Structures are given as C-alpha cells and as structure tokens.
Amino acid sequence: MPEFGDFEGAWRLTRRIDDRLSGQVLRLTGRAVFARDDAGLVYDETGRLELPGQAPAVATRRYLWRAGAAGIEVFFEDGRFFHALGPGDRPEARHDCAPDLYRVRYDFAAWPCWSSRWEVHGPRKNYAMESEYRPES
C-alpha cells in the first residue's frame, strides 16, 4: 500500500455503478482531491453522474482519511467511522449499516493508478461500484 501522504493531491476519477435491482448502469466522471487538514487528509469528490434516461447530475462526496495504527482509517464527513484499510496491495474492509452490508476491496498494485470496488447488499440495495483513480496531469 502507498504511504498515507502519497494520496495527497488531485486525481481523475471514473466510476461505474451496476445497480442489480433496477438493471441500470450509472457512470460518473470527475475529480477527487485529497487535501491536508490538521488531522490527516480530507477527500473531496465532485463528478458528473449519468443516469439512464435522465439529465446528468452533479454528485459530491466528502470523507476524512486518517493515519491509524494499523493503516488508514476512513470516516464520514461528520466524524463517524466508516472503514479501515490494512496493509498490502489489495486491502479489504467492510461496513455494517444494518440492514445493509458494504464490502470494499482496494487495489494499489498498479500505483499510482488505483481502484476500489464496493459490493453492497441489503433489502433495498444490490449493487457493485468500481472507482478508478489516476493522477491528474
């Protein structure tokens, strides 16, 4: 896994969301920025979300990344714990948000290009979301 500070900066972001319940594929293209704050890094994402049969929408997201004892700890913007990334090129994590379960696998093997793949299951959710990050040139 890259060093914590290696994430700092701007990244080109592409995302594919396979919604198994609706049978639709959503796509996002945009930008992710990791900026330093007093406690670590703030992840800000902005992108253009394309939904079949609808006008594109602007999507945003913010997380807090912190260096932890066992790796990187990711928190929601409001400070609630989300998940942790352990060491290795392909760390996995999970987030239980009853009744939904979120599982993620990061892939840093081709650093500085990297990806995350989420599998989400619950009574009203069933989707796979793959995000790819490339350094912004």
Backbone bond lengths (Angstrom), bond angles and torsions (degrees), N, CA, C in turn:
res aa  C-N    CA-C-N  psi(-1)  N-CA   C-N-CA  omega(-1)  CA-C   N-CA-C  phi
1 M - - - 1.449 - - 1.530 108.29 -
2 P 1.333 116.28 143.42 1.462 119.88 176.88 1.530 110.83 -62.92
3 E 1.318 115.67 161.34 1.459 120.79 173.67 1.526 108.83 -67.76
4 F 1.306 116.80 152.43 1.464 122.08 -176.90 1.535 111.85 -52.72
5 G 1.317 117.28 -48.14 1.469 121.41 -177.47 1.514 114.17 -67.11
6 D 1.344 117.49 -16.80 1.466 120.63 -179.30 1.527 112.58 -66.51
7 F 1.334 117.56 -18.50 1.462 120.63 179.58 1.527 112.33 -77.91
8 E 1.319 116.83 -20.30 1.463 120.51 -175.76 1.523 110.40 -58.02
9 G 1.338 115.46 136.09 1.452 121.29 179.14 1.515 111.93 123.65
10 A 1.330 114.75 -167.91 1.468 121.72 -175.34 1.526 110.13 -105.60
11 W 1.326 115.07 142.60 1.461 123.35 -177.25 1.534 109.90 -131.75
12 R 1.331 116.37 140.88 1.458 120.82 169.43 1.520 107.35 -80.04
13 L 1.306 116.20 134.73 1.453 121.94 -173.74 1.527 110.32 -122.84
14 T 1.323 116.65 131.06 1.456 122.24 169.46 1.525 107.19 -127.84
15 R 1.324 115.99 142.55 1.467 120.26 -176.39 1.516 109.77 -142.19
16 R 1.325 114.36 142.67 1.464 122.26 174.44 1.522 106.99 -125.55
17 I 1.325 115.73 129.85 1.459 121.24 178.65 1.523 107.58 -119.72
18 D 1.319 116.14 115.82 1.466 121.93 177.31 1.521 107.78 -96.90
19 D 1.324 115.86 101.54 1.462 121.79 179.76 1.528 107.60 -86.15
20 R 1.309 115.68 105.27 1.463 120.39 -175.59 1.527 112.31 -74.47
21 L 1.312 118.10 -22.30 1.461 120.25 179.35 1.526 111.80 -74.53
22 S 1.339 116.18 -42.89 1.464 119.27 -178.70 1.527 112.18 -91.94
23 G 1.328 116.42 -15.57 1.457 119.98 -176.44 1.520 112.68 76.66
24 Q 1.329 117.33 14.47 1.464 121.41 -177.71 1.532 111.37 -102.20
25 V 1.324 114.51 155.53 1.458 122.11 172.92 1.518 107.59 -115.81
26 L 1.310 116.11 123.52 1.464 122.39 177.62 1.519 107.85 -105.38
27 R 1.324 115.75 148.25 1.472 120.30 179.88 1.517 109.66 -131.23
28 L 1.321 114.36 143.52 1.462 121.01 177.08 1.519 108.43 -130.30
29 T 1.315 116.21 135.44 1.461 121.55 170.46 1.517 106.50 -126.87
30 G 1.311 115.97 137.93 1.455 117.79 -177.94 1.504 113.10 -178.68
31 R 1.318 113.19 -145.63 1.459 121.29 -170.98 1.519 108.69 -142.39
32 A 1.320 115.68 139.12 1.461 122.21 173.96 1.520 107.64 -122.32
33 V 1.314 116.21 135.14 1.463 121.41 179.99 1.519 108.91 -125.85
34 F 1.325 115.81 128.98 1.457 122.56 171.59 1.524 106.69 -103.17
35 A 1.328 116.90 115.48 1.468 121.66 -178.93 1.530 109.33 -119.55
36 R 1.306 116.61 142.63 1.471 121.43 179.31 1.518 111.04 -68.26
37 D 1.332 114.29 142.29 1.461 121.38 165.98 1.532 106.49 -132.76
38 D 1.314 118.23 -174.04 1.457 120.79 -175.74 1.526 113.89 -64.27
39 A 1.331 117.59 -22.71 1.458 120.50 -174.30 1.526 113.88 -110.72
40 G 1.322 118.41 -5.64 1.460 120.21 -178.17 1.508 111.61 157.68
41 L 1.333 116.72 -121.71 1.458 122.02 -179.44 1.529 110.23 -125.93
42 V 1.320 114.83 144.52 1.462 121.60 173.03 1.522 106.70 -108.73
43 Y 1.328 115.87 125.78 1.459 122.94 179.14 1.519 107.83 -97.97
44 D 1.339 116.87 117.58 1.466 122.51 176.03 1.516 108.66 -119.15
45 E 1.314 115.15 128.18 1.462 121.86 -178.37 1.520 109.39 -122.18
46 T 1.323 115.70 135.45 1.460 121.90 173.90 1.519 107.57 -137.37
47 G 1.327 116.00 133.73 1.449 117.96 -178.83 1.511 113.03 -156.55
48 R 1.298 113.82 170.80 1.464 122.33 177.17 1.526 106.57 -101.11
49 L 1.328 115.22 115.93 1.453 121.72 -177.92 1.517 109.37 -98.79
50 E 1.320 115.65 122.54 1.464 121.56 179.63 1.516 109.24 -104.89
51 L 1.340 114.80 120.62 1.460 122.91 178.96 1.518 107.84 -113.42
52 P 1.328 117.99 133.34 1.463 119.79 -178.51 1.534 111.72 -55.71
53 G 1.338 115.31 130.63 1.460 121.11 176.03 1.516 114.89 76.34
54 Q 1.331 118.49 7.52 1.464 121.37 -179.27 1.521 109.94 -130.62
55 A 1.318 115.09 160.36 1.465 119.56 175.29 1.529 108.90 -68.41
56 P 1.328 117.98 145.81 1.468 120.24 177.26 1.527 110.78 -58.20
57 A 1.324 114.99 150.30 1.465 121.38 179.79 1.525 109.10 -125.27
58 V 1.322 116.05 157.32 1.460 121.41 174.27 1.524 107.75 -89.96
59 A 1.323 116.15 128.87 1.458 121.69 178.99 1.524 109.03 -117.64
60 T 1.319 116.54 137.25 1.463 121.49 177.70 1.525 108.97 -132.52
61 R 1.333 114.40 157.27 1.454 120.28 -179.36 1.523 107.41 -159.20
62 R 1.333 115.80 146.36 1.467 120.54 178.19 1.520 109.66 -138.53
63 Y 1.333 115.35 134.09 1.460 122.63 174.49 1.515 109.13 -133.17
64 L 1.303 116.17 160.75 1.460 123.09 175.98 1.523 107.58 -111.33
65 W 1.320 116.82 123.37 1.461 122.15 177.81 1.521 107.64 -105.52
66 R 1.329 116.02 131.30 1.456 122.15 -178.00 1.523 109.87 -130.32
67 A 1.323 116.47 142.02 1.461 120.93 174.63 1.523 107.35 -75.94
68 G 1.329 116.66 121.38 1.457 121.61 -179.95 1.512 110.70 -112.65
69 A 1.307 116.16 174.21 1.464 121.50 -178.19 1.527 111.86 -61.90
70 A 1.334 117.27 -35.55 1.465 120.58 -176.39 1.516 113.44 -106.14
71 G 1.323 118.06 6.65 1.463 120.63 -178.76 1.509 111.05 148.76
72 I 1.315 116.36 -139.43 1.463 121.68 -178.58 1.521 108.54 -105.65
73 E 1.325 116.08 130.61 1.454 121.99 176.82 1.522 108.32 -105.81
74 V 1.329 116.34 131.60 1.458 122.19 -178.08 1.529 108.12 -111.58
75 F 1.337 115.16 131.64 1.455 121.97 -179.02 1.519 109.51 -122.82
76 F 1.336 115.59 152.26 1.454 119.72 170.52 1.522 108.68 -67.53
77 E 1.313 116.17 164.12 1.475 121.64 -178.56 1.529 111.83 -56.05
78 D 1.337 117.63 -32.05 1.467 120.53 -178.56 1.528 113.04 -83.83
79 G 1.337 117.74 3.68 1.454 121.44 175.97 1.519 115.35 96.83
80 R 1.333 118.69 -5.87 1.464 120.64 177.21 1.525 109.77 -71.48
81 F 1.329 116.04 140.46 1.456 121.39 179.12 1.523 110.15 -64.67
82 F 1.358 116.65 138.66 1.461 122.10 178.08 1.535 109.72 -109.80
83 H 1.335 116.98 -64.62 1.459 120.92 178.39 1.525 109.13 -164.90
84 A 1.339 116.12 171.76 1.465 121.19 179.64 1.522 109.62 -127.55
85 L 1.318 115.52 144.31 1.453 122.62 176.46 1.515 107.77 -103.78
86 G 1.320 116.63 120.52 1.449 121.08 176.46 1.516 110.37 -84.04
87 P 1.317 116.87 -175.72 1.470 120.44 -179.10 1.532 111.42 -72.21
88 G 1.311 115.20 166.25 1.461 121.29 175.46 1.515 112.19 111.13
89 D 1.329 115.21 167.45 1.466 121.66 -179.58 1.520 112.91 -76.32
90 R 1.326 117.41 -21.78 1.476 120.74 -176.54 1.532 111.08 -137.58
91 P 1.325 117.38 63.56 1.467 119.24 -179.36 1.527 111.72 -69.17
92 E 1.328 114.86 149.04 1.453 122.05 178.07 1.520 109.47 -120.87
93 A 1.325 115.68 153.00 1.463 121.06 178.85 1.522 108.55 -152.00
94 R 1.325 114.73 170.18 1.460 119.84 176.73 1.515 109.04 -144.59
95 H 1.327 113.42 157.06 1.469 121.14 176.94 1.518 107.06 -137.29
96 D 1.319 115.32 116.86 1.461 120.63 176.59 1.519 108.43 -91.26
97 C 1.310 116.09 121.30 1.459 122.78 177.29 1.523 105.12 -133.08
98 A 1.334 115.28 76.46 1.461 121.44 -172.00 1.521 111.25 -46.68
99 P 1.304 115.82 131.02 1.459 128.60 10.21 1.530 113.57 -94.60
100 D 1.319 117.76 13.73 1.469 121.24 -175.81 1.525 110.95 -100.29
101 L 1.322 115.60 150.53 1.459 122.32 176.55 1.525 108.68 -124.92
102 Y 1.323 115.81 128.32 1.456 123.65 179.38 1.532 107.93 -113.35
103 R 1.325 116.81 126.90 1.469 121.95 175.84 1.526 107.86 -123.77
104 V 1.327 115.72 138.03 1.458 119.87 -178.50 1.521 109.78 -131.75
105 R 1.322 114.25 147.60 1.461 121.55 170.98 1.524 106.89 -131.28
106 Y 1.313 115.78 121.42 1.456 121.75 175.03 1.520 108.21 -91.84
107 D 1.331 116.12 152.82 1.460 120.77 177.21 1.525 108.55 -134.39
108 F 1.329 114.77 110.70 1.466 121.60 179.82 1.528 112.06 -109.43
109 A 1.319 118.24 10.53 1.463 122.44 -173.79 1.524 112.83 -61.97
110 A 1.339 118.97 -26.92 1.470 122.08 -178.94 1.536 111.06 -107.74
111 W 1.332 116.49 28.49 1.462 121.39 -178.34 1.516 110.50 -46.96
112 P 1.338 120.42 135.97 1.453 127.48 17.26 1.529 114.60 -88.56
113 C 1.314 118.83 3.89 1.466 119.82 171.16 1.528 106.87 -87.20
114 W 1.317 116.28 138.74 1.462 119.83 -177.73 1.518 109.92 -150.49
115 S 1.329 116.13 169.34 1.463 119.87 -176.99 1.528 110.45 -149.27
116 S 1.321 113.39 164.52 1.465 120.77 170.18 1.523 107.61 -134.40
117 R 1.324 115.59 144.30 1.465 120.72 177.54 1.520 108.27 -130.25
118 W 1.312 114.96 118.06 1.456 122.10 179.46 1.517 110.22 -103.12
119 E 1.319 116.41 139.33 1.464 124.38 169.15 1.523 105.51 -117.75
120 V 1.313 116.83 123.90 1.459 121.81 -175.87 1.521 109.05 -124.80
121 H 1.336 115.52 127.97 1.463 121.15 -178.96 1.519 109.81 -135.44
122 G 1.318 115.54 139.33 1.450 123.03 176.78 1.514 108.80 -174.78
123 P 1.313 117.04 179.47 1.466 119.60 -177.82 1.529 114.01 -59.93
124 R 1.325 116.64 -31.24 1.470 120.25 -179.18 1.531 112.18 -120.92
125 K 1.341 116.73 12.50 1.467 120.80 -179.02 1.518 109.66 -135.37
126 N 1.325 114.96 138.83 1.455 121.36 173.75 1.519 106.33 -162.61
127 Y 1.327 116.08 91.19 1.455 118.73 -178.76 1.519 111.80 -148.53
128 A 1.326 114.33 159.75 1.462 123.17 172.14 1.524 106.87 -117.08
129 M 1.313 116.07 136.28 1.468 120.87 -178.69 1.521 108.74 -131.30
130 E 1.320 116.00 118.33 1.467 120.95 178.99 1.517 109.44 -114.54
131 S 1.324 114.87 126.06 1.466 121.97 179.58 1.522 108.63 -117.94
132 E 1.325 115.88 134.23 1.466 121.84 177.66 1.514 108.98 -118.03
133 Y 1.326 115.01 137.14 1.462 122.58 -177.39 1.523 109.39 -122.05
134 R 1.327 115.12 133.57 1.467 121.43 175.72 1.527 107.68 -132.64
135 P 1.320 117.63 143.08 1.466 118.30 179.21 1.523 110.38 -57.12
136 E 1.308 115.56 138.86 1.464 119.99 177.08 1.518 107.55 -77.41
137 S 1.338 116.43 130.34 1.470 119.19 -178.16 1.502 112.56 -94.47
